[in-house]
């Protein structure tokens, strides 16, 4: 019985060391990739301006972001997450 326990503990230790080594390689390679990308790929920064938010508001039929979020949430709730919004247009009121 003790021989079986010893074999089991050896297999357990070997497996845990292997998993730890592979996960360490994944983390290390991910960090190296992040550093390489951050060094060689330029960041496109949006210039900050002191303009009012109203100047950037569109005058078209596109709803406000809060309205769009509410519409998207309603469609997801009604369709169980299978619905897809392709366009949002304001309909004219006909009497």
N, C-alpha and C positions, 0 to 999 in steps of 0.2 A: 504494500500500500504506500509506503514512503517513497518508493521509486516512482510511482505514478504521480505523486504530489510534486516530486522534484522535477519531473519532466514537464508537468503542467506549469510550474513556476518558471521554468526555463523558457518555455514557449510564450508565456505571458510577458516576461521581461523582454524577450526578443521582439515581440510584436509591438510593445509600447515604445521601445527605443526606435524601432523602424518608423512608426507613425510620428513620433516626435521629430526625427530627423527629416522626414519628408515635409512636414508642416513648417519646420524651420526653413527649409529650402524655398518653400512657396512664399513665406513672409519676406525672406531676404531678397528673392528675385523680384517680388512686387515692389519693395522699397527701392531697389536699383532701377527698375523701370520707371517709377515715379520721378526719381531724381534725374534720369536721362531726359525724360519728356519735359520736365520743368526747366531744364537747362537749355534745350535746343529748340523748343517750340515757343514762339512769342505769344504773349498774352494780349488780346485785344481789349483794351480798357475803354469804356465809354466815358467821354469827357463830361465832367460834372458842370452843370450850368445853374444859374440862379433864377431861371425862369419859373413862372408859375405853372402849376399842374394844368391849369385851364388852357394854356397855350398848346399843350400836347394832346388835348382831347380832340378826338376825331369828330368831324361834322357829318359823317356818313351814317348808314343804318346799322353799324356795328354796335352791339350793346356794350354796356360797361363791363369790366371784368367781374364784378360781383354778380351781375345778372347772368353772365355767361357761366359762372361757376354754379349758380342755382339751376340753370337749365341742364347743364351736364349732370349734376347730381340727381335731378328729377328723372332724366332719361335712364341713368344707371339703375335707379331704384325701380322704375317701372318695367324695365326690360331684364332685370336680374343681371346686369353687367354685359349683356350681349348686344345691346344697341350701340349704334355708332352715329354721331352727328357729322354730317357732311357739309352742311352750310346753315347759317342762321341769317334769315332775312326778315325785315319788318314788313308785315302785310298792311296794305291800305284798307282803311275802314270804309265799307260800302253801306250806304243806308238803304 
